[in-house]
Amino acid sequence: MNDQQRLQLITAAIEEFRPAVQRDGGEIELVAVEGDIIRVRLTGACTTCSLAGQTLGTLRRRLVAVLGTPVRVLPAALG
C-alpha cells in the first residue's frame, strides 16, 4: 500500500468515526500522519471530556484493523 492509499484509509476511518464523536458534542479532525503516528485534534465537548483518551483508543483500534499494522493515535495541540 502506498502513502496515498494509506492516507485515504485513515481519512475514511476518521470520517466513519466522526458521527459518534459529534453525537457527544465533539469534533475530530486529522492533523498529521507521521509514520506510525496519527495526530488528531479533538475539539468541542472533547476538550473537557474525561473519556477523550478512550475515544483515541477506540479510534486507534479501528485504524489498526483497517491498516493491518500497529499505529499510535495522539492528540494534536489546539491552535
N, C-alpha and C positions, 0 to 999 in steps of 0.2 A: 504494500500500500504506500503510495507516495504522500508527501506532506499535504497536498491539496485535498486528497481523498480523506485523509485523517482529520483535517480541519472541518470538512463537510460533515463527517460523522459526529464530531464533537459539537458542532453548531446545532445539528439536528437533535441530538440528545438533550441539549440545554433547552431548545425550543419545546420539546415534548415535556420537559420537567417544569418549565415556566408557569403553566396554569396552576399547578399545585402551590407554588410559592405565591402567586398573585392572589389566590383564594384566601391566603392568610394575611393579605395586605402588604406583601413584599414584592420585590423585583430582583431579578438576577440577570447579569449580563456577562458575556465572555470578554475578558480584558486581554489575555495573552496566553499563548501556548509556547512554552519554553522546554523543549524536550519532553520529559515525562511529567512536567509540572504544568497544570492548567490553573490559571488565575481567573477568578470570577469576582464580580462586585455584587454584594448584596446591599440593597437599599430598602427604603420604606420601613415597614414594621420589622424587617430582618435585622436592622441595625441595633435594636434593643432586645431582640428575642434571645432568650437563654437556650433555645433549641437550634440556633444557627449552625452550630458545629455538627449537629445531627443532619441538618439539611445538606451540608457539604459532604458528609459521609455517605448519604444516600445517593447524591449525585456521583460521587466517586465510584461507588459500586456499579452504578448504571454505566458509567463510562468504561470501566474495566470490562464489563460484559460486552459492550458494543465494540470496543477496540481490540479486545483479546490480549491486552497487555497491561501490566500494572501502571497506574498513574497516581499522582498526588494532586488533589484539588485544594488550592489555597485561596484565602480571601485576598483581594487586592485592596490597597489603601483607598479610602474615599478621597475624592478630589477632582 
